[in-house]
Structures are given as C-alpha cells and as structure tokens.
Amino acid sequence: MLRIGAQTFPCALGKGGISSNKREGDGATPLARMRVVKAYFRPRHSLDLMPWRAGVPLEGIERDLGWCDASGDRNYNQPVRLPYPASHEKMARDDRLYDTVLVLDWNLRPAKRGRGSAIFLHLARPGFTPTEGCVAVSRATMRRILPLLRQGSVVQVLR
C-alpha cells in the first residue's frame, strides 16, 4: 500500500520483495526513504495526467531515451540517449508503464556500482503484478497523487 497523507492506495513492489541490501538485478524494492527528483511523461499517452506539471521537473520521453543499468558504465543509473552500447532500459516502453514515471533518488549521486538502478514510481500492470524493483500504481492513483507530489517529496518503503 502507498500512503500519502491520510490517503492510502494499492501499489505493486518488486518481485524480490523489499530489501535493505538492494543489489542490481535482484528485483527488490529498496527499504528506504527516496526523494522524487524529476518526472518523465509520454506526451501522446499522458494527456489525462497533464494538470500536475508544476512542482516536479518534467521531461518528455522521446524514442531515444534510455536508462543505463550497467553497473560498470560511467553513466550507471543515469538517463542515456539510444542507441547506447552498455546495458540499458528503454524509457518509451511498448507496455506504457512509463507513460508517467517519477525518478526516485535511489543510488543516483554518486551511483555505487551494483547497488541498483532505475528505481521509479510508475504505472502498474493490470492486477498489480510485481515490478523489477520499482513502486507502481494504477493510472487513476497516479492522477490523484501527482498534484500532491513536488520535487523532493519523499517516498518511503517500509515492511
């Protein structure tokens, strides 16, 4: 469950559970307090979520946007432009989970090798199936929580 103020919403977490020792590829959601750094959205697919623009730095997701998950790469856990030679995640996903995605500050600066990358708050799959380590909510929940979030808002994962 995701709680914002007095409101509680269902969410999905990582298939590896919640971990106090997050590692790259373990599928776990970090047991941590993470701040919202920025937001990405797919302009053609997120029009119903647009009123929340203020408060969180916003960038459109273009077809060439990726996120590096190669722990030995100099751009580990940072956005990159595709094509990119090291392992990466495509942000313009076909499954639309990243139509709206908030970047959480897990292992960003400085990024420690192997401590996990691409920990986001994004849209959930039908049935809230587990994520690869992110926090995921329904489109309706995203629409409700976005006006409440600002750059620096804290997402805390607890057991």
Sequence and secondary structure as in RCSB ss.txt:
>XXXX:A:sequence
MLRIGAQTFPCALGKGGISSNKREGDGATPLARMRVVKAYFRPRHSLDLMPWRAGVPLEGIERDLGWCDASGDRN
YNQPVRLPYPASHEKMARDDRLYDTVLVLDWNLRPAKRGRGSAIFLHLARPGFTPTEGCVAVSRATMRRILPLLR
QGSVVQVLR
>XXXX:A:secstr
 EEETTEEE  B BTT EESS  TTS  EESSEEEEEEEEE TTT GGGGGG TTS EEE  TTEEEE  TTSTT
TTSEEESS SS EEESS TT TTSEEEEE TT TT  TTS    EEEE  GGG  BSS EEE HHHHHHHGGG  
TT EEE   
